[in-house]
């Protein structure tokens, strides 16, 4: 995969549980790959949770998080 460090992912409150659950679901596959050529560290995720508002600003860009309601398609 070419990545040595954990993937950093961002989401709303409660987001940290999602990558933890996905990794737990795939743990058997991850362990099998780690025993062969691939390193287990590439499967780590640093999940960061944020609330609505501006999270980053410099002279070129502002990043603002806001809630979005995802309705089921009917």
C-alpha positions in Angstrom: 0.0 0.0 0.0 3.0 2.3 0.4 1.8 3.9 3.7 3.9 3.4 6.8 1.8 5.6 9.1 -1.8 5.2 10.2 -4.5 6.7 8.1 -6.0 9.8 9.6 -9.7 10.1 9.1 -12.1 12.8 10.3 -15.8 12.6 11.2 -18.5 13.7 13.6 -19.0 12.7 17.2 -19.1 8.9 17.5 -17.0 8.5 14.4 -14.1 6.7 16.2 -16.3 3.6 16.6 -16.6 3.1 12.9 -13.0 2.3 11.9 -12.6 0.3 15.1 -15.6 -1.8 14.2 -14.4 -2.3 10.6 -11.0 -3.4 11.7 -12.5 -5.7 14.3 -14.7 -7.3 11.5 -11.7 -7.8 9.3 -9.2 -8.8 12.0 -8.8 -12.4 10.8 -7.8 -11.2 7.3 -5.6 -8.5 8.7 -3.8 -11.0 10.9 -3.3 -13.4 8.0 -1.8 -10.6 5.8 0.4 -9.4 8.6 2.0 -12.9 8.9 3.0 -12.7 5.2 4.5 -9.9 3.3 2.3 -7.0 4.4 2.8 -5.0 7.7 0.0 -4.8 10.2 0.6 -1.1 10.8 -0.9 0.0 7.5 -4.3 -1.0 8.8 -4.3 1.4 11.7 -6.6 4.4 11.7 -6.3 7.5 13.8 -9.9 8.6 13.9 -10.5 12.3 14.8 -13.9 13.6 15.9 -15.0 17.2 15.3 -18.1 19.3 16.0 -19.5 21.9 13.7 -17.5 25.1 13.2 -14.3 26.2 11.6 -11.5 23.7 12.2 -8.7 25.2 10.0 -8.0 28.6 8.6 -4.9 30.2 6.9 -4.5 32.9 4.3 -5.6 30.6 1.5 -8.3 28.4 2.9 -10.9 28.0 5.6 -12.4 24.6 6.4 -15.8 24.7 8.2 -17.7 21.6 9.3 -21.5 21.6 9.4 -24.1 19.0 10.0 -25.7 17.3 7.0 -28.9 15.3 7.2 -28.6 12.2 4.9 -32.1 11.0 4.1 -32.8 7.5 2.8 -33.7 7.4 -0.9 -37.1 6.1 -1.5 
